[in-house]
């Protein structure tokens, strides 16, 4: 995913172009870097040829992401021949996992920045200016910004004051068209070490942002016109576990994540509160119940399972069985009968048999997801699964993935067509860039809704009668 935007900054002395790939966390990281760069008087441009700095914020979840970075670096290295002032920064998970190898390839990188060292971007820019022929590098994981166990009281007070000041001046959305819905990172890293996943190696251990700082960031975005906030974390519903362990927070009956959601939902300006992504074994009964009590949370839950086979789940080290997963699904639908669910699935994990894959298809039929993200298994360096025997042939993966997507497409169409004739409350997020008078929003179930309107309705929550539906969106008219 590439997100770029041109912004008018009258004091700008240089231009920056962002290309962001991967998850919502990377988008949030890019927006944070944008804020830091604006402090250095950088202005965004959507044209790489006009940029003084190009930031490639990268993803390392799948092998093709790594290849994409290398290919893009080859193109940008040629661009530096015609633009000698251009600097190239590689940030994100590929920087953390493969950065040293990229530097060895003479790839033209001027700045290399891991996701745990984003705050050091201004320092790297200064270092690169002083030593233009030597890459400026910051990798690893910060120890003061989030690891509260390492802070003295004085350090904690200084960090908190700086963070609150940062919250008062949020960077604009990189999407430009969508200031209504914004991301707030509440947790970094993951402690689970699933055998297929590189996140613990590229993002580090779980570190939670203090609730007061989260609330300050949310309030700041709302005061700037946002209506919907999505809380981000690699394992978001284990939020605050580290804060309790470090005695930063006192333990409560419902847990720190439920406490945080309850508190944020009391903010009057907030229309919708969402979060991603969740691990099923951290989905608690109180969290499921909260959806039935708090309308601002909507009626959608993204709950990755990865496989429907207990054999494969155990090999993946997912910590839940299919039956335990379905029990959590039932908690959610007991709380909200029309709860929409989505998930992540990996096809062709080492040792996956036809029977294992059929168990995944059966689970999809049983849960009836509104949508899902499905991918062929991709071996990743540092993970345990790369050493597993019985690797599934690519041709088998491709065939299985096609079958899974076909099944989900049918279910999605059935779910969407069932909305025709119903009235939904829709929060409208942005106008179409290609079709004047067309606006897009999402209902409580997170379904994309398209309508035509002669008035600007971005930021408004309106009743919509659904008149048409297809695989990707609902179409309706304002009531």
DOKEMAR-564884 format. One record per atom (N, C-alpha, C): x, y, z. Coordinates in steps of 0.02 Angstrom, whole numbers, plus 50000, padded with zeros to 5 digits. Atoms other than C-alpha are relative to their C-alpha. Layout:
// residues N
XYZ/...
//
This chain:
// residues 479
500424994150000/500005000050000/500445006150000/499624993850004/500715017049950/499535005850015/500434994549982/499985032650030/500405006549995/499644993750009/500505050149976/499515005750000/500434994149996/499835067749996/500435006249996/499674993550002/500365085449954/499665004650049/500274995649949/500145097750098/500345006749996/499714993450002/500405116550103/500305001650068/499654997949940/501715120650235/500435005949979/499694993950027/502255138650208/500745000550017/499294999549980/503915136550300/500414994249972/499665006050024/504375120850203/500645001949962/499374999050036/506175120050143/500184993949958/499855006150036/506165102150078/499364996049993/500595004050013/504935089150013/500134992750015/499945007049983/504615071450071/499444996149966/500485004650032/503745057149981/499994993550040/500085006149961/503055042350081/499714994549955/500305006150028/502745024750016/499954995050057/500135004149940/501935013950150/499684993549980/500255006750016/501664995250135/499824996450065/500145004349943/500834983050254/499395002050039/500594999649956/499674984650402/499865007250021/500184993549975/498794999150486/500535002950046/499474997649956/500225000050611/500535003849960/499524996550041/501385005050469/499735006849978/500304993550017/500165018750416/500075004850059/499934995849941/500155025250595/500725002250010/499294998349993/502055024550600/500205005449948/499844995050051/502155034350436/499725006950021/500294993649978/500995047650507/500415003050057/499574997449947/502095048950661/500645002949971/499404997350032/503635051150551/499855006449964/500204993850033/502695064250451/499995005750050/500014994849949/502405073950612/500705002350018/499314998349985/504255073050653/500335004049944/499714996650057/504725078650478/499725007049991/500284993350004/503525093250482/500355004650050/499614996149952/504485098850636/500685001949971/499374998450035/506015098850521/499865003949935/500224995850056/505025109450393/499994996249934/500115003850061/504695095650268/499285000749978/500664999750031/503215096450150/499894993749959/500165006250037/502355081150077/499925001449925/500134999850071/502355078049891/499794993149976/500215006550027/501495064349791/500434998149939/499575001250058/502875065149658/500714998350024/499325001849978/504485055449696/500545004349969/499494996150035/505435065549566/500105006950031/499934993449969/505115081549666/500284999650071/499835000849930/505645074349834/500745000950015/499324999949972/507195078149936/500124993950044/499965006049957/506805063150047/499434995349980/500505005150014/505905047150001/500034994850056/500055004849945/505325036050145/499624993849977/500325006450013/504965017750110/499874996750067/500185003149936/504025011450262/499754993049985/500065006750029/504084992650239/499684994950046/500315005749966/503224976450289/500434993849986/499585006050007/504104959750318/499604993650011/500415005949984/502634947950343/500074994649947/499955004950054/502794939650172/500625001549957/499394999550038/504274936450059/499955005049943/500074995450057/503564946349913/500085007350021/499904993249976/503594962050022/500735001849999/499284998950001/505474960250039/500245001249929/499814999250071/505664958249851/499785006849974/500264993650023/504594973649823/500455005850022/499554994849974/505744984249932/500635000249957/499385000250039/507294978549837/499905002749929/500154997650067/506474981849670/499915007650000/500114992749997/505924999249723/500655003850012/499354996849988/507665003349788/500415000549936/499654999750064/508364999149617/499775005849958/500284994450038/507205011749535/500235006650030/499844993749967/507565025249665/500755001549996/499274998950007/509455022649651/500145003549933/499924996750065/509315027449468/499765007350004/500274993249992/508275042749520/500525004650032/499494995949966/509715048649630/500525002649950/499514997750050/510795050249473/499785006749970/500264993750028/509665064249410/499825005050054/500174995649944/509305071349583/500504998850056/499475001549952/510925071649683/499845002050073/500184998049932/510085080049834/499544994850034/500495004849975/508885065349855/500314995450052/499815005049949/509015054750013/499444994850003/500475005549996/508185037750031/500034997050070/500055003049934/507585031250198/499594993549995/500385006249994/507055013150226/499834999150074/500235000749932/506015011050383/499554993950005/500475005649991/504854997950457/500344993450011/499795006749980/505034979350478/500564997149956/499455002350042/506144975750328/500655003350021/499404996549976/507354988850392/500284996450061/499775003449939/507424979850560/500284993149985/499825007050012/507544962150490/500554999149948/499555001250057/508544964250329/500425006149983/499674993750017/509284981750339/500744999449986/499285000750010/511094976750357/500164996849933/499895003150065/510964965450204/499865004949943/500154995050051/510154979550105/500595004849992/499434995550004/511614990850148/500594996849963/499455003550033/512844977650089/499914999549925/500155000650071/511994977349919/500115006549962/499904993550032/512464995549883/499355002549970/500684998650022/510624999749873/499835007449998/500134992850002/510785018649888/499645002650061/500354998049939/510035019350064/500425005150038/499664994949960/510465035050162/499814999550074/500235000749931/509425031750319/499674993250008/500295006549985/508975014950396/499715000450070/500344998549936/507685015850536/499514994450017/500455005249977/506865001550631/499375002950032/500624997549972/505065003150695/500045001850074/499924998449929/505695003850874/500405006450012/499574994149993/506755019350839/499745006049960/500294994750041/505555031050747/500185006950027/499864993449971/505885045250869/500705002649982/499324997950016/507695045650810/500075002649928/499974997750069/507235051050632/500335006949993/499654993550008/507735069550658/500754999450011/499285000949989/509415063850728/500344996949939/499715003350059/509705052550578/500075004949942/499964995150053/509315066850459/500615004650009/499434995649986/510595077950545/500664996349988/499395004050009/511885063950545/500144999049926/499915001150072/511585060550360/500245006349966/499774993750030/511825078950320/500745001250014/499304999049982/513485079150412/500464995049966/499605005350031/514085062750337/499624997149940/500445001950055/513215061750167/500184993549965/499805006050036/514195046850103/500004993850045/500035005649954/513865035650254/499294999250026/500695000949978/512155028150295/499935001350075/500164998949930/511375034050459/499524994450022/500365006149982/510695018850552/499755000450073/500275000849933/509545016450703/499544993950000/500385006149997/508944998650733/499944997750073/500105002549932/508364988850886/499375002950030/500614998049966/507084993651015/500155005050055/499894994749951/506945009351120/499874997550071/500085002249931/507105007351308/499685005150046/500304995049955/506395023451376/499305001949981/500644997450024/504905027651268/499414995950023/500585004149982/503825012951313/500134994950053/499845005149952/504755000851425/500035003250070/500064996249938/504145008151589/500414997150057/499615003149947/505124995851694/500715002850002/499324997350004/506735004651636/500035007350020/500024992849989/506185022251684/500105001750074/500014997049934/506675032051837/499405004750003/500574995349997/505275043551903/500125006449960/499864993950037/506155058651828/499974998949925/500035001750071/506365050151659/499284999149978/500705001250017/504555044551661/499625006649993/500344993550003/503955062351696/500205003849937/499764996550060/505035069451556/499704997149937/500285003450058/504455056451430/499255001449993/500724998950002/502635058651478/499845007149979/500124993050019/502725077651463/500125001049925/499864999550071/503515076151290/499464996749958/500525003650037/502215063551236/499355003849999/500614996049998/500765074351294/500055005949952/499904994550046/501505088951197/499924997749928/500075002950066/501625077851043/499274998749983/500715001450011/499795072951064/499615006249979/500364993850014/499265091151052/500075002249927/499864997850068/499965092650875/500034993849954/499985006050042/499455077050776/500145001649927/499874999150072/500095075150598/499364998749961/500595001650041/498785075250459/500014992849976/500045006850027/498185058750391/500374999649935/499655001050063/499285051950254/499514998849943/500495001250052/497705047250161/499725006649974/500244993550023/497235065650151/499255000349997/500724999850010/495455061650101/499634998150064/500355003149944/495085053850271/500285002250067/499844997749933/495365064450425/499484997650050/500555002049956/493735057550495/500184993950041/499815006249966/494455040450540/500764999850007/499294999849988/496175039950620/500234994250044/499695005449962/497355027150697/500365002850061/499624998549940/498065027750873/500344993650024/499635005949977/499435015450920/500014999850076/500025000749927/499185009051097/500484994650025/499565005449980/500384994451096/500474998249942/499515002350050/501954988751004/500244993150020/499685006449987/502674971250988/499524994450016/500395006049986/502084953751027/500434995050038/499655004949959/502554940451155/499844992849981/500285006650012/501724925451072/500464995249962/499555004250039/503054918950950/499654994349964/500305004950045/501864910050833/500554997849951/499435002850037/502974898750727/500075002749929/499974997350068/502574907750563/500155007549999/500044992749997/502714925850622/500665003250020/499374996449987/504174938150620/499905006050046/500134993949962/503324951750723/500425000650064/499594999249940/504224947750888/500735001949985/499304998550018/505884949450795/500075006949969/499964993550032/505454965450700/499705005650042/500334994949958/504364974350831/500174999350074/499805000749930/505034967350994/499444997550044/500495002449952/504094962851152/499425004950007/500604995849991/502384969651198/500155005750048/499944994049959/502474987451264/499395004349989/500624996350004/500884996951302/500105007450015/500014992849987/500595015751297/499555001350060/500404998749940/499945022751462/499315002649981/500694998050017/498035025451462/499925007549994/500094992850003/498175044151497/500275002949935/499714997750063/499285046451344/499554998049941/500475002150052/498095036251235/499415004849998/500584995649997/496635046951294/500175006949974/499804993350024/497605063051260/500055000149924/499945000450073/497995057451082/499314999649967/500675000650027/496195052351051/499635006650003/500354993649993/495505068751118/500285005249952/499704995250047/496735078651012/499754998949929/500255001550067/496205069750853/499265001949993/500714998350002/494365072050895/499915007649997/500054992750001/494645090650926/500195002849932/499814997950068/495385091550750/499524997349947/500525002050047/493815084250671/499894992649989/500095007250008/494015065450683/499374997750037/500605002849969/492475055050726/500094992750019/499895007149988/493115037150721/500744998950015/499325001549980/494675030650808/500094992449998/499825007049999/495495013750777/500634999250041/499435001449957/496655007750916/500404994449970/499575004850033/498154998050851/500484996750049/499495003849965/499254984550923/500094993449965/499895006650031/500054968550861/499594994750036/500415004749960/499104959551000/499575004350046/500294994249967/497924973451049/499594998250062/500415001349942/496774964451170/500384997050059/499595001249941/498234960051283/500295006650025/499784993449980/498474978751303/500025000750077/499954998349929/499084984051475/500264994650045/499735005449959/499704967151534/500685001950029/499344997849977/501464974351545/499955005650052/500094994649952/500824989751637/499794997450068/500195003149937/500014978851769/500604996550031/499425003649975/501574968151785/500535004950029/499524995049976/502644983851805/499725004550055/500354996349948/501384990751933/499885007349979/500214993450025/501055005851821/499255000750006/500725000349990/499225000751827/499834994950054/500255004949952/498264992051964/499564995049964/500435004950033/497424975651913/499275001250017/500724999249990/495534976351892/499644993749977/500385006150015/494164963451871/499934998949925/500125000850072/493874966951686/500645000449959/499374999650035/495684970251638/500125006949969/499834993250023/496604985651570/499725001849931/500264998350067/495994984151390/499265002050004/500714998349992/494154983951438/499935006850036/500014993649965/494484998251560/500145005849952/499824994750048/495305008451421/499425001449952/500564999150047/493865005451299/499425003550034/500554996749964/492565010251430/500145007550009/499834993049988/493475026351470/499965004149935/500014996350063/493695031451287/499295001049974/500684999550025/491875028051248/499595005550035/500354994649966/491375041551373/500135006849968/499844993650032/492145055151262/499435001849953/500604998550039/490625064151187/500125000549925/499884998850071/491435068651020/500134993549961/499855006350033/491865050450983/499374996649975/500585003450029/490625042050865/500134992449997/499845007150005/491505025350835/500704998750028/499355002249974/492915016050922/500104992949976/499835006750025/493725001150836/500704998250023/499325002049983/495304991050867/500204994049959/499725005850035/496434978450781/500744999750017/500295006450016/497194965750785/500024995750062/500105003749938/496684952750913/500274992849993/499835007149996/497334935750966/499434996550038/500595003149968/495904923751009/500114998150073/499915002349931/496694917351170/499985005850050/500054994249956/496684935151239/499315003349998/500674997350000/494854938251200/499644997650063/500315001749936/494044938751372/499245000649996/500734999549997/492214936551416/499775007150014/500204993049990/492104954351487/500075004349937/499934996250062/492764961151321/499424998549952/500575001850042/491424951551225/499365003450025/500604996949971/490084957851344/499985007549988/499984992850009/490664975851322/499695002149934/500304998450065/490114975451140/499245000450005/500724999649991/488344972351198/499785005950041/500164994549955/488444986951320/500175006849971/499754993650024/489335000351219/499925000649924/500144999450072/488605005351048/500585002949960/499464996950037/490145015551002/500514994949974/499545005150023/491124999350981/499774996749935/500255002950062/490034994550833/499844992650006/500205007050003/489634976850778/500474996149954/499515003650041/491234970450700/500604998350043/499415002249962/492684960450772/500454996149953/499515003650041/494254955250679/500374995150046/499755005149955/494794938750758/500394994749960/499615004750041/496224929850667/500054993150032/499955006949977/496234910850681/500584996449965/499465002650041/497484906150541/499884993149971/500175006650027/496834888350520/499414997250039/500555003449966/495314877750560/500194993250027/499775006649979/496354862350598/500385000550066/499655000049935/496884858750778/500734997849992/499315002350012/498424849750712/500445005749977/499624994350026/498994865050616/500045005650052/499984994849948/498514877050756/500534998550052/499495001849951/499634867350874/500705001149970/499354998750032/501074867950748/500155007449995/499924992850004/500784886550731/500125003250069/499964997549931/500814888450922/499505005750011/500514994949995/499174897950918/499645000250068/500255000049931/498654893251098/499244999350006/500725001649997/496824889651052/499864994249952/500265005050046/495904875050974/499435003249960/500574997550039/494544877250844/499385000650044/500584999849956/493244873250977/500035006050047/499934994249955/493944886451096/499895006549961/500124994250042/493934898950953/499255001049989/500724999550012/492114895050914/499635002150063/500324997849937/491684897451098/500055007650007/499924992749997/492374915151088/499555003549948/500474997450049/491384918150929/499305000150029/500665000349970/489834912751025/499915005450053/500034994549951/490244924951166/499805006649965/500124993750036/490264939151039/499295000249973/500664999950031/488654933850953/499444999450052/500494999649946/487774931251119/499915007250022/500034993049980/488214949251161/499685004349946/500254996250057/487804955850986/499794995049947/500225005350046/486734943850883/500195001149927/499814998750069/487144952550718/500735002249994/499294998550002/489004953750755/500324997449935/499625001950060/490064953550596/500704998250021/499335002349984/491704944150603/500434999749937/499515001050053/493264944050497/500604996450030/499445004049974/494864933950511/500585000049952/499425001350043/496594929850443/500094992449996/499885007150010/496984912750369/500634998949958/499405001950037/498604904850310/499874993349966/500115006050039/498494891850172/500684996749985/499395003650018/499814878450147/500555000350052/499505000349946/500684879150316/500334993149998/499655006550004/502004865350327/499624994350034/500355005849975/501174848450348/499255000249991/500734999550009/499424854550302/499774994849948/500285005150044/498474839850228/499355002449970/500664998350028/496884839850125/499485000250056/500485000149944/495954835550287/500075006350042/499894993849963/496754850250377/499695006049964/500284994550038/496264861950237/499244999850001/500735000649997/494484855150237/499745002650066/500204997449934/494394859250423/499965007749998/500024992750008/494784877350376/499385002149962/500614998550038/493404877450245/499384999150043/500585001349956/492194869950372/499915005650050/500044994549952/492624883550498/499725006349968/500254994150035/492314897250370/499254999449988/500725001150009/490614889650329/499615000950065/500354999849936/490174888450513/499965007150027/499994993349972/490704905950566/499655005049953/500264995550051/490164914450403/500285007150010/499664993649995/491434928450404/499735004949949/500194994850047/490974944850326/500545000949946/499435000050046/492704945150247/500594996850036/499405002849970/494404937450275/500605001849958/499374999150034/496224939950231/500344993149998/499715006750008/496954923750162/500645000549959/499364999750033/498754920950109/500324993049998/499585005950000/499884906850055/500555000750052/499454999949951/501144902150189/500655002249966/499364997550026/502784911450162/500534999050053/499475001149951/504354905250250/500375006450017/499674994049979/505154919050352/500604998450044/499395000749960/506904920250424/499845001550073/500064999449927/507014918750615/499414996050028/500585003649973/505364909150628/500144992550004/499905007249991/505254891150687/499754996049939/500325003850054/504154885750540/500454999249939/499565000650058/505544888650414/500404993550002/499635006349993/506384872950484/499544993949997/500465005750001/504814862150476/500064996149935/500025004250059/504794847550358/499305000049971/500655000550033/503344843450242/499755006849975/500214993850031/503324860350155/499524998449944/500525001350049/501774861250045/500205003049933/499824997350066/502094863349857/499605006249983/500324993750018/501684880449786/499364998949960/500605001350041/500444873149661/499414998050044/500545002049954/499454865249803/499755006050039/500204993949964/499464881649901/499545004349957/500394995750045/498824891149750/499304997349989/500655003050010/497414878849720/499565000750062/500394999449938/496874879049902/499795007250013/500174993049989/496944897949913/499425002149955/500544998450046/495824899449760/499344997250026/500615003149974/494564887449837/499745003850062/500204996349940/494564896950002/499705006749982/500254993450020/494334913849919/499324999549965/500655001050034/492914907049811/499454998950051/500495001249948/492014900749965/499835006550036/500134993849964/492224917250056/499635005149957/500354995450045/491674927249903/499254998550000/500725001849999/490034917549901/499675002250065/500304998249936/489734920450086/499945007650006/500034992649996/490164939050074/499435002849959/500564997750042/488944941549931/499344998550034/500625001749966/487584932450028/499865004650058/500084995649943/487884942950183/499825007149977/500134993250025/487924959250084/499305000649969/500664999650032/486364955249982/499444999650051/500525000449948/485414951450143/499855006850031/500124993349972/485574969950189/499535004249957/500424996150046/484544975850039/499305000950031/500654998449970/482974984550101/500045002150073/499914998149930/483694987750275/500295007150005/499734993449986/484135004550351/500594999350049/499405000449958/485895006350424/500245007050017/499654993949983/486745020250519/500714999649972/499355000150034/488295024850419/500395006350018/499554994449990/489755035850469/500385001249935/499694998650064/490335044150308/500705002950011/499294998749988/492225045350295/500325004549949/499644996250051/492735052850128/499605000149935/500314999850067/492125058249955/500424996049951/499645003450053/492585048549800/500455004949963/499544995850038/494105055349709/499835000049925/500135000850071/493445049449541/499295001949980/500704998950018/491565052249551/499715005550044/500274994549960/490945069349609/499294998350026/500655001249970/489475068349728/499914993150029/500025006849971/489895050549783/500395000050065/499685000349934/490315047249966/500024992850025/499925006749972/490945031950058/500025000450077/499995000549928/490655026850238/499954992750021/500065006849974/490515011650350/499444999850052/500525001049950/489075004750451/500314996850062/499755002949938/489224996950624/500364993449988/499685006450018/489684980150543/500625000849957/499394998550038/491134988650452/499924998849925/500115000650071/490334986050282/500075006849966/499924993850038/490814999050153/499345001749966/500644997750028/489305009350099/500135006049955/499924994650050/489215020549945/499325003349988/500624996450017/487915034149916/500185006149958/499924993750035/487675049449807/499645005550037/500304994549963/487335066249887/500235006649970/499824993450025/487285084249828/500345004250053/499674996549946/487905089949999/500594996050026/499435003549971/489555085850082/499794996950067/500225003449939/489215072850216/500574996450035/499435003049966/490985067450265/500005002150073/500014998749929/491025066050454/499324999550032/500675000649973/489155064050472/499804992750006/500315006649993/488245048550536/499285000749978/500674999250030/486675046350431/499674993249990/500395006050015/485295033650405/499994999049924/499965001650071/485475024750238/499574993949985/500375005850025/484255013250148/500424996449948/499595003850047/485234999450062/499584997749942/500385001750060/484654997049883/500344994949956/499615004850040/486044986649804/500574997450042/499425002749965/487484975749858/500414995849952/499575004550037/488984967049783/500544997550047/499495003149957/490564958449847/500395005250040/499574995149967/491464974549893/499645005450038/500334994349968/490144987049948/499254999349997/500724999050002/488354991249987/499875006749968/500194993750032/487475004749887/499335002050028/500634997949969/486095015249964/499845007249985/500204993050006/485205031849976/499835002650069/500134996949935/485025044050119/499265000050015/500704999449978/483425043350219/499855007350015/
//
